[in-house]
Amino acid sequence: MTELHDRTALEQAAAVRAKEISPTELVRHALDRIEALDAGLGAFLTVTPEQALAAARRAEALVRRGGDLPPLLGVPTAIKDLNNTAGVRTTFGATVMADFVPTTDDAVVTKLAAAGTISLGKTNTPEFGFPCYTDNALAGPARCPWDPTRLAGGSSGGAAVAVAAGMLPFAQGSDGGGSIRIPASINGVYGIKPSRGRVSNAPFGSDVTGLGTNGPLARTVRDAAAMLDAMAGPVLGDAAWAAPLPAGETFLAAADREPGRLRIGRYLESPIPGVVLDPEVLAAFEEASALLTELGHEVVDVPTGLLGPEVLPSFEQVWALSGTLLPVPADRVGELRPLTRELRDRGLAMSARAAMEAMTALRLFARRFLQATAGHDVLLAPVCTMTPRPLGWFDAGGNGAEDFERQKRYAAFTALFNVTGQPAVSIPLHWTGDGLPVGSMLVGRPADDVTLLALSAQLEAARPWAHRHPEQWEWSG
């Protein structure tokens, strides 16, 4: 028997419009699954059943009234706890923010609500979003549903877990160095880091570094595309924006058309010296290459030597700059986790000259890299260098600097494309012999999210994954 959570987000929205399912039914079903499954998985920091059910009742009133309805009316989702939600606790994964309740929504929250989605709460994220894994003192670790002894990745780990375990059909995440793609890879879902400026970071999101953006995590490419349609668009005052799609075009429509024959560059150069790929990661990379070739694309190796020695130290400096803006009173700095303290201290110790030199170096590198790879429609690269890591693997010993070094070795490919601002996705094409997902990364030309979606949908049709479920999926009450 098909359960409500077996339906995609688009199928749920269609059923609401057809009056086959009510928004309240969808929300209650999702809340029941969260109550039953979340204690063992750590997907949520805050659940908001009263607000969600009230929103469901408002959605039902819209259905009764008829007329034009929002495209995703009644579909449950959730907001990452790095994003402000008016009237709902927003902790940023930090004990020092445990009681913070914003008075303003982030723009992406407003846009998703306008599209008809109903948020059930705030998904788990690490302290201020710095790590590539999700763990904090408020909710503990987000665990991979395929093996709960392993970390779910980060910093959108809670969002990916909620989707993978069937608590939600899709969820909002954000990505400043791989934070959508890494948990998407680990949890066997599809995740998009959109082009720089495709989704607004208003009203508070900083565009100083240009690294971070919001984006969707979903079980299917079409669901992710529909969520991106809901999120996309600039807000007046944004420092950068990607040009809107031509009138009448959508990202969902892009997922429904053939990509044509593409020139795809295999990319294995990392700014982290001495990186070695786990055999399963290499197998995933080779399988993706072979599948792309079978589908008629030209697959070639990208020449090495595109990364100068300045890239890694410059990125580390720019990453640490975010730590200088943390809203942490001086008398509570000791409550921060070792990694956060380490990055905050690095940022505060940096001179203005060093900060500007680092950002300038990254901008110049991005220009050179984009020009050097301009002959490729899409790049193929690994997401992570290893299979999902055990709980405690990164921060064993409590030394923030050592934690950061482990993260650099593990997530050695993703941050490069935050620097260039290119759209990038993690697509779940490979599972290990013991049942763990390993995603592969596809990277598009600047602002060409459309080609990535069309290619992703072609790969999904050739090698479907949405039928693969962790054991928690089967829970039915």
HELIX and SHEET records of a PDB file:
HELIX    1   1 LEU A    4  ASP A    6  5                                   3    
HELIX    2   2 ALA A    9  ARG A   17  1                                   9    
HELIX    3   3 PRO A   23  LEU A   37  1                                  15    
HELIX    4   4 ASP A   38  GLY A   40  5                                   3    
HELIX    5   5 PRO A   49  ARG A   65  1                                  17    
HELIX    6   6 THR A   95  MET A   97  5                                   3    
HELIX    7   7 ALA A  107  ALA A  114  1                                   8    
HELIX    8   8 GLU A  127  GLY A  129  5                                   3    
HELIX    9   9 GLY A  157  ALA A  164  1                                   8    
HELIX   10  10 ARG A  181  ASN A  187  1                                   7    
HELIX   11  11 VAL A  221  MET A  231  1                                  11    
HELIX   12  12 PHE A  251  ALA A  254  1                                   4    
HELIX   13  13 PRO A  279  GLU A  294  1                                  16    
HELIX   14  14 VAL A  311  LEU A  321  1                                  11    
HELIX   15  15 SER A  322  LEU A  325  5                                   4    
HELIX   16  16 ALA A  330  GLU A  335  5                                   6    
HELIX   17  17 PRO A  338  ALA A  349  1                                  12    
HELIX   18  18 ALA A  352  ALA A  372  1                                  21    
HELIX   19  19 GLY A  400  TYR A  410  1                                  11    
HELIX   20  20 LEU A  416  THR A  420  1                                   5    
HELIX   21  21 ASP A  449  ALA A  462  1                                  14    
HELIX   22  22 GLU A  471  GLU A  474  5                                   4    
SHEET    1   A 3 PHE A  44  VAL A  47  0                                        
SHEET    2   A 3 ILE A 118  THR A 123 -1                                        
SHEET    3   A 3 PRO A  76  LYS A  80  1                                        
SHEET    1   B 8 PHE A 170  ASP A 175  0                                        
SHEET    2   B 8 THR A 213  ALA A 218 -1                                        
SHEET    3   B 8 TYR A 190  LYS A 193 -1                                        
SHEET    4   B 8 ALA A 424  TRP A 431 -1                                        
SHEET    5   B 8 PRO A 437  GLY A 444 -1                                        
SHEET    6   B 8 VAL A 378  PRO A 382 -1                                        
SHEET    7   B 8 ARG A 263  ARG A 266  1                                        
SHEET    8   B 8 GLU A 298  ASP A 301  1                                        
END                                                                             
